[in-house]
Amino acid sequence: MATKKISPLQHHMAEVKKGNRRFENAFQGVARMILENEIDKVVVNGKTTYDFKIFRTGKKHIIGMYEELNSFVSYVKDAAEGGSSKEMAYVLVGEPGNGKTFFVEYLCTKYREFLTRDTNRKYTFRFTGLDKLGNYGRIGTIESQTFEDPAILAMNLVETTDQNQANLGKLFGFSDEAIDDLYENYRPLGACSGYILNDLITHTNGNPDKLLDHFDIVPVPLTESLGTVTGKYPAKDKITSSAVDLLGEESIQRLLHITDTNNPYRFDLRRGALARVAGGGIHFSDEIYKNKKDLVQVYLGVIQNRTVEIDGFKWPIDTLIIATSNNAEFNRFLSEKEEAPIVDRCRISYVSHNTNYKLQEELTDYAIGNEAKTTLDNESLHQDPNLNYASSVASILSRLPRSEKLTPVETMKLAAGEVAGEKSIKTLAEVIDTLNQDPDITRRFGQKGLGQRNLGRSIQLLLESSGTNEGRCMFAYDIYQALERVILDYVTDANDRAKYLEDLKTAKGLYRERIMTEMFNAYMDEPLAIRKDVMNYVNMIIGIDAENLGPDKMWKYKDPQSGKLKALKVDERYINSVEDRLGLKTAEQKESFRTSIRKIYGQKISVDPNYDFMDNLELVKAVTDVRLKSDIAGAGSLIGALANRTNEENQKLYDRMIDTMLNKLNYCNTCAEKTIEYFCTQEDEK
C-alpha cells in the first residue's frame, strides 16, 4: 500500500506544531526580538530605567533615547499581550535631526535580521493549478496578496469555525489546547484569498486531499528593496500622493485574464505599501501628518481596523505601524480640531535631543565620520584631540533649557551623571519634572537645540574652511565659528538664536578650562599629570584624619584600582592651596567641602574603582591653577615663557611641550601650535 503524500500545508503546520516554525503576529515578533536580548538597568536624569542591548549593537547604533525606547518596548509588549496598543500606531514627534527616522530604520534592519533566522522566518501560501478552473485565463498560480500566514489558511479551510477546528485536529494533528493557542491570532482570509479558495473547493467538490494539493508554501521575500516585511511610505505632496500608494488599485492586466468581474483578485494590492508588510511586518510612515487629509483618513481606518478596504472588499492585515512627525506639523495638525480621532488612535512619543555630553561624543563621532579625512588637495587631515569635546559640549548646552535652580554647566554635568558641586541629581529631576508640565512641547527638557544635522553642518563648514585645509588639521576652537555660522543661518527664531549664541560662550569657557589642563599635562610631560594631582588631593583629605598617620605625615592606603598598598605624604599646604583656589575661606567651609568629596568617593569608588574626579571641573581647575602656580610661579609666567621665546630657556620649554603634545597627547604641529597660542591669549577667561 502506497504511503499517503503529505501536502506542503500539512508539512508547514507540522513544523509549527514542533516549534521549528512560528505563527505569531507582528507585535509578538518584535517584542520577542527585543526581550530575548540582554536588558540592563541604568540611571538617567535621576530615574532608573531599562537599557535594551539590541539597540546598542552594530557599527552605527542608537545612542541614548532611553525613555523613548522604554516607551516603545512597553507599547509593543502591551500590543503583543492583546492590550489596547494593538489598535494604535506609534508616532515619534520631535525636532528635526534628533534621531527619529534613524531609530525606525534601525529597528526595521534589526527585524529583518531577526527574520532571516530559520525559526523566525515568515511564510505565506500560493494557490496553484488555477488555469484548470477556466475563469482565471492564463493565471496558473496566485500568491496571497497580503502575505497571509499558512496557519490563517488552515484556520479558514471551511466556512464554520467548529468545522475548521475539527480540521486542525483531523488534517493537521493539533490538540485542543494548541488549537486554542492558534485561534488567539485568528483572522479571516483576505477577500481574494477567500474567493479563490471558494472556487477551488467547488472545483475539488470539497475533497480535502485534492484541495490541499492546490496549496504551495513559500517563504516571504526579505529583500529590502522590495518593501516586503518592512516598508516605508514617505509623505508626498498634495498632487502626487493618493490612497493607491497605500492600498492598491484595480489592475487592467489582471482584468484581461479574469472573466468573473466580481473577483476581488482584480485589485492589485501589492501596488500599495500596506499589503507588502501585511504579513507580520513593520509599516513606517515618514512625516505622517504632512500627508493630505484623505490619506490620513485612510490611515485612521487602517490603524483602527487593521484592514485594507477597497470597494467594500476587506483584507485583514497584521502590521506594526510606526510614524514620525516634526513638532511644527504635529502642532498644525492638532490645531485642526476635526482631526482629533486620528491623534486619538496614535500613541505619541515626544523624542528629545540627547542631553548627555558623554553620549554625545559618540554621536559627534558619527557626524565627523570614521573614514580617514583628507584636505581639498588630497593631503591627510588631522583631527584635534579636543574637537569632539568642543563640538559635543557646545551642542549639548544649546539643548538644555534655562533654569533658576541650576546653571547651564551644572545641568550639563548632572545630565551626564557627573558631580556638580553641592547640587544633586534630585535637583535636576525636579527641574525636568517642572519643565515637562509645560503644555508647549518645545519648552520641555531637551526638546529644543542644535540637532545632529546642525552639528553635521558645522563640521562641513569646518572642513571647507581655508584654515583647516592650509593647516591640514581640524582645530577644535574653529568649531565655534562654524557653529555660530550655522546658528545665524539656520535658526529662525530670534530668542533661540540669542540663547544658542550665549551657550556658545559658556562652551568656550569650558574649552578654556580643558586647555589649561592639557597645557599642564604637556608641561609635566605626562598625559595624566592633572588626574594624578587631583587624586592626590582626594587621598590626602581622606588620610589627613587617619589614625595611622605618623608625625612624618606619611599615610599608607590601599589603591582601589591596583589593590596594592601605596604610601602618600599628606601635604597640608597643598590641600589649603587647592581649597583657597576653590574660594573656601573658613575652616567650616573647608571641612564641609572635604566631607562632600569623601562622600562622593565612598559612593563612586564602590561602583567604579577607576573613578578619578576629573568630572569635578571646579576641583580640576583649582588643582591645575595651584600646580601651575607652584611649579612655574603662576600660569602667567608659563604664558609669558611660551609667548616670549627670545631667550634659549623659553624656546627649550616651548619645544619640549610641543614634543610632548605631538608624541604623547595626539596633537599635530598645527593644533599644538594653535592650542599654545590660544593658551597665551586672555580669550574666554571666566
N, C-alpha and C positions, 0 to 999 in steps of 0.2 A: 504494500500500500504506500503510495507516494506521500511524503510529508507535506503538510499544508504550508504554502508560501506566506511569509509574514510581509504585510504591506509596509511601505515607508512610514505611514502614520502610526501603525502599531509599534514599529521599532522605536519611533521617537517617544511615544508615550511610555514604553517600557524603560527607556533611558531616563525619563523624568521620574518614573517610579523608583528607579535605583538611586537617583540623586546625581547621575552623571550630567544631566541637563536640567535647566531650571525654568520654572514657569513663575514669573514674578512681575509686578508692574514696575514702571519707571522709577517711582519713589523708593520702592523696596530695593531696587538695584543700586541706586545712587547712595541710599543710606547704608547699605551693606558695604559698598565700596569704601565709604569714609570710615565707618565704625570698625571695619576689620583691621584697620591700621592702628598704629600706636597713637595714644592720646595722652598729652601731658597737662599738668596744671600750671598756670603762670599767673603772676600778679600784674595787672595792667591798671595804671592810674588808681592804685589803692584797692582794686577789687579783684578777687580771684576769678579766673575764667579758664576755659579749656583751650588747648592748642592742638589742633588736629594735624598730625605729622604728614598726612597725604598731601597737604597743600604746601609743604616745605621741601619737596623733593625735586630733583632735576636741576639743570644748569641755571635756568631763569624761572624762579618760583615766586609764589606770593609772599610778600613781606608785610608783617603787621596784620592789619584788618581783623584783629582778634574778635571784637564784638560782632562785626558783620558776619564772620564765619560761624560764630556760635549761633547767631540768629538764623542763618541759612540751614545749618545742620539740624536745629530744633524744628524748623519748618518742614524739612524733608522727612525727618523722623516721625513727626506728627501725621504727615500725609501717608507715610508707609504703614502707620498703625491705624489708618482709617479715620483720622481726625478731620476737622473742618478744612485743614490746609489743602486737602486733595481737590477742593473746588476753587482753589485760588491760584493766581500767578504770583511769582516772587519778583518784585520790582526794586532794583537798586537805583536810588536817587542821590545825586550829588554833583559837586562842581566838576567841570571837565578836567581831565588829567589826574584823577585820583585813583585809577585802577579798576573801575567798574567793568569795562569791556575785557580787560586783561584777566580779571577774576573769572568771568563766564567762559572765556575761551580756554583758560587753563583747566577749568572744571570739565569742559567738553573733551579736551585732549585726554585727560585722565580717564574719563568714562569710556572713550574709545579703546584706550589701552586695556582697561578692565575687561571690556567685552571680547578682546582678542583671545583671552584665556578660554580653553575648550569648555570648561564647566559653566562659564558665564555667557557663552555665545548665544546670540538671538537667532531664532529660526522662524521661517514662515512657510506657507504652502502654495503649491501651484495646482490648478485643475488641468488635467491632461486629457487628450482624446476628444476635444470639443468639436473638431472638424467632422466627427462622425454624427454629431447631433443634427446637422443640417442647417440650423439657423445662426451659425457663427462664421459662415463663409470660410475663408482660409485661415481663420484664427484657430490654431491647434491647442495652444496652452495659454492659460491666463493666470498670472501671479496675483495674489491678494494685493490690492492697490494700497492698502494701509499697513502692509507687512504684519497681518494678524498672526498671532501665535498659533501653532498647530493644536495646542490644547483648547483654544477657543473653538476651533473647527470640531474637535472631538466632543465638546460640550453642546454643540448645536447640530448634530447629525440628523436629528428628527425634530418634530415640532414641539412635543411636550417635554417639560423638564424631567418628569418621572421616568419617561422612556429613555431620555438621554443619560440619566444617572444609571439606569439599568444597563445601558450600552457600555458605559465606562467600566462597569463590573464585568460584563459578559465578554465584550470585544477586547478590552484593554487590561483586564485583571486588577482593577483598583478596588481597595477595601472601602467600606462606607466612610471611615474616618478620612482616608486620602481623598475621597470624592468631595467631602465637606471642605477640606483644605483648598482643593481646586476651585470650588464654587465661590470662595471668598473673592476671587479675582474674575468672576464670571462677567462677560458682557456679550450681547448678541453679535452675530456676524454683521459686517457692513452690507449695505444694500446690494452691491453687485455680487459679493461672495454668496449671500443668501439666495439670490436669484439664480445664479449658475448652479448652486448645489441642488436647488429645486428641479432644474432642468435635468441634472444628472440622475436624481432619484427617479424621475419619470422615465428616463432612458433605460435605467437598470431595473425597473419595476421594484425598486426598494430592496433589491438583493444586497445585503451588506458586503459580501465578498467582492461582488462586481463593482460596487460603489467605491470601496477602498482602493481598488486598482486605479481609480481616476485621480488619486491624490499623490502628489510628489512633495517631499520636504526638502527645503533648501535653506542654507544659512543667509541671513540678511547681510548684504554687502556693507563693509565698513570703510570703503574708500571715502576719504574726507571730501573730495571734490564733488562727489555725487549728492552730498547733502543728506545722506541717509543716516539715521540714528542721531546725529547731531546736526542741526541745520540753523542757519542764521537768516533772518529777514531784516535787512536794513530799511529804515524809513525812507521812502522816496518822495518826490514832490507830488503836488496835488493832481497833476495831469497824468503822469505815467503810472501811478500806483492804482491798483484795482484789486477787488476781492479775489480775482482769478489767481493772483500771485500767491494767495494763501490757500484757497480752497480747490482750485482747478476749474475746468470748463468742459463744455461739450467738445468731443473730438470728431472732426469731419472724417478723418482717416478711418476711425472705427465704424462710423455710420455706413461706410462703403461695404463693410463686411456683415454687419449685424442687420438681420431682416426685421427683427422684432423691435419696434420703436419704443416699447415700454422698458426695454432692458437698461438698467442703470449703468451697465458697463460702457454705455455710450459716453459717459462722463470720464474724462481723463483727470483723475485726482492727483497724479504724480506731477502734473503741471504746477500744482500749488506746493508751497513749502511745508504745509502741515502733514500731508499724507506720508511724506518721506520719513518723518520722525514719529509716526503714529504707533509704531510697534515697540513701545518702551524706550523712546528716545528723549532728547532734550531739544526744545524749540527755543531759540534765542531771538528775541525781538529787540533789535538795537534802536534806541530812541523811540520807544513805543508811542509816546504822546505827540510826536511830530507827525504821525500819520493823520490823514484826513479823517473826519468824524465817522463816515460809514465803515471805514476799515477798522477803527477802534471798536465800533459796534459789532463787527464780525468777531473780534477778539472776545468781546463780552460773552457772546454765545458759546464760543469755543472753550473759554475758561470755565464757565459755569457748568455747561452740559457735557463737556469733553466729547463733543461730536462735531463732525464736519457735515454741514447740511446744504444740499443743493436741490432746488425744485422739489422740496418735500422728501427727498431721499436722504437717509441718515447713515453715516459711517462712524461708529464709536472709535475714539482714539485713546491711546494710553501714552500721555506725554507730560513731561515736566516743562512748564512754561516759565522761562526766566526773561525778564526785560530790563532795560536800563533807561534812564532819563536824566537830563540835567535839571538843576533846580529851576531855571527860568521857564522851561517848557512845562514842567510839572505844576508850577505855581499858576501859569497861564491856564492850564487845563483845569485846575481846581477852582479857579475863579468862575468858570462856566458851570453854574450850579446843576444844570441838567445832566452833566456828565458824572454825577455822584455815584450811580450804580457801578460804574467801571472801577472807580477807585475803591469802592466797597469790596470788589472782587479781587483786590490786589493786596498782598502782604508787602507793605512798604518798608524798605530798609534804607535809612539815611546813611550814606557812606561818607565818612570824614576823611580828611587827608591824614597821612601818617604824621604823628606828633612826637615821635621818639627819635631824637637825633642820632642815636647809635644805630637804630634800624635804618635810618635814612642814609647812613653811609653805604649800606648795601644797595639801596635804590639809586644813590648817586653813581655807584659803580655801573649800574645798568645804563644810566644816562650818558656816562663818559664812554662806555663801551669797553669790551675786554680785548679788542684787537690792537695790535701794535700800531700806534699812531705815527703819521708822517706829516711833514710840512708840505706846503704847496709845491715846493721844488723837490719833493721826494726825499728829504733828509729825515732821519728818525727824530721823533718828537718826544721829549722827556716830560714826565708829569711831576710837578712839585709835590713832595710828600704831604704838604698841608692843604692841597687843593680840595681833597674830598671833605676834610673837616670844615674848611671855609665855606664851601658850597652848601653842605648839609645844614650847618648852623644857621646860615642866612635864610634858607628856605623854611626851616622849622620855625624860626622866630616869627616869620610872616604869618604862619598858620595858627599861632597862639593868640587868643583874644586877650585884650587888656583886662586886668582885674585889680581891684583896690587891695585885695589881700596879699597878692604876690607880684613881685617884679617879673618882667619877661624872662630874665635869666633864671630866677627861682622856678618859674613854671616849667621852663625848658628842662632843667635838671631833674625836677620831681617827675616829669612825664617820662624821663628816661630811666626812672628808678634810682636816681642818684641822691646824694645828700645836698640839701640846700640850707646850710646854716641851721637856724633854730626852727625853720619851717618844716612841717611834717607832711607826709603823703596825704594825711587826713584833710589838711587844708586844701590840697589840690582836688581831692574827691568832692569837697564841699563846693568849691568854685565850679567844677564841672556840673554838679547837680543843679546849681543855681542857673548856670547858663543854659542847660538843657531843658529848663522850664519855659524858655522863650518860644512862643508860637512861630516866630520867624526862624526858620531852619538855619538860614545863613549866619545867624548870630550865635549858634551853638558851638560847642568846643570843637575846634579842628575843621569846621565846615568851610572856612574861607582861607585863602592864602595862595602862595605861588605853588602851583601843582607841578607834577612831574614833567609836563610838556614845557612849562615855562623854564624849568631848570635845564631841560634839554636845549631850549633855545639859547639860554645864556652860555652854555658850553659851546654851542655852534659859533656864537659871536666871539667867544674867547679864541676858538680855533682859527677863525678867519682874520683875527687882528694882526697887524704888521709886527707888533711887539713879540707875539707868540712865534710867528714864522721866522723873524730875524734871529731871535734868541734861541730858537729851536727848543722852547720849553713852555709848558702851560703854567705860568707863575700864578700862585694862589691869590695874591692880592688883586690881580687883574679881574678876577671873577666878580668883584663888587661893582666894577664899572659896567661889566656885561649885564649883571642883574639889574642895575639902575636903568640901563637902556631898555631892558625887557619891561620893567615896571612902567616906564614912561610911554612905551609904545603899545603895550598890550592890556594894561589895567585901565578900564574906562572910568570907574568911579573915583571921584576926587578924594574922598575920605580914605578909601582903601589905599590909594596911591600914597597919600601922606603917611599913613601908618606904616606901609611897607618900607618907605624910604627911612623912616625913623628906626625901624627894625634893622635896617642895613647898617646904621651907625652902631647899634648895640653889637651886631655881629662883628664889626670891625674892631670894637673894643675887646671882644673875646679872642679875636685873632691876634691882637697885640699881646695879650697875656700869654697866649700859646708860644708866640715868637720869643718872648722873654725866657720862657722855659727852655726852648730849643737852643737859644744862644748860650744859656748857662751850660747845657749839656755839651755843646760844641766847645765851650771854653774849658770845661773839665775833661774834655777828650773822652767822654763816656756817654753812650746813648741813654742810660737810665740814671744819670747822676742825680737829678732832682728827685726821682722816685725814692732813691736810697735815703736822701736827706729828709724827705717827708716821713718815711717810715722810721728814721732815727728819732725824729721829734716825737712821733706817736709812742715808740717804745720807751723813750726817756720819761714821758709823763706817766707811763704805766709803772716804770721802775722806780720813780722818784719816791714813792710811798712804800716800796717793797721792804719787807722785814730783813731780808738777807742783803741789804745794801750796806757795804762796808764803809769805813771812813775814806777810802780811796775813791768812793763813788762808782766802783765797778759793779755792774749788775749782770747776773747770768740769767738767760731766759731761753726757752725752747722755741726755735723758729718754726711757725706753723707750716711754712712752705717746704722746708727740707726735713723738719722733725729733729734737727740737731741742736745741741746746746750752743749758744752764742754768748759772747761777753760784750758788754756795751758800757762805755763810761758816760754817766749822766752829767751833762754839762748844763748847769743852771743858767749860765749867761746866755747860752744858745737858746734855751727854752724861753727865757724872758725876752730876748731879742725878737723871736718869732711872734710872741704874744703882743709885744709893743707894736709891731708892724700890723697886727690884726686890730689895733685900736683898743686893746684891753688894758685899762689903766689900773684898776684897783685889784687887790688880792681876791675879792669876791668874784669879780668878772672873770679873772684868770681861772679860778677854781671851777666856776660854772662851765667855762669852755672845755677845760680838761675833762670834766665829768661827762660832757656830751660826746667828746671824742672817744673816751673809754667805753661809753655805752654803745656807740656805733661799732667800735672794734669788737665788742662782745657779740653783737648781733650779726655782723657781716662775716667775721673770720670763721665762725662755726659752719656757715653755709658755703663760703668761698674762701679757702685758705690763701688764694692769690690776691685777695682784695688789697689794694695799695693806696687808698685815699686820694688818688690822682683826680677823682671827680670832684673833690672838695676844692674848688677853684681859689677860694679866699686863702686857704691854708697853703696851697701850692704857690700862690703869688707871694705870700708872706715869706715862705722859705726861700724862694728864688731871690727876693729882694735882700734878705739877710745874708745869703751866701755871696751874692754879687758884691754886697757892701763890704763884708768881712774879708773876702778874698782879694778884691781889687779896689778897695776904698771907694765903693759905690758904683752903681751901674753907670753913673755919669762918666766916671773915668774910663770905663770899658768902652763906652760910646766914643769918648774923646780919643782913646787909643786907636779905635778902629777907623774913626773918621779922619784923624790926622796921622797919616803914615809917613811923615817926613823923616822920622828917625828910625834907625835899624830895629830897635826893640819892638816898636809898634808894628812894623812891617812883618817881623817874625811871628808876633802874636796873630796877626791877620792871616798869614799864610798857614799857620798851624790850625787855626779854626776852620779855614776853608778846606784844608786837608781832612779834618775830622768829618766835616759836613759831607764831603764827597765820598769818603770811604766807609763811614760808619752810620751816617744818617740819611742816605739815599738822595742827597741833593745832586744837581749837576752844576757846572760852573755858573750858568746864568742865574738859576734860582738861589744858589748860595750867595752870590754877589748882591743880587737884588734884596734878599732877605736881610743881609747885614746892613745894606744901605737903608732899608726901611727901619731897622732897629735903631739906626743912628739918627733918625728924624724924631720929631716930637709928635708925629701924627697919631691920631686916635688914642692919645693918652687919656685915661679916665680921670 
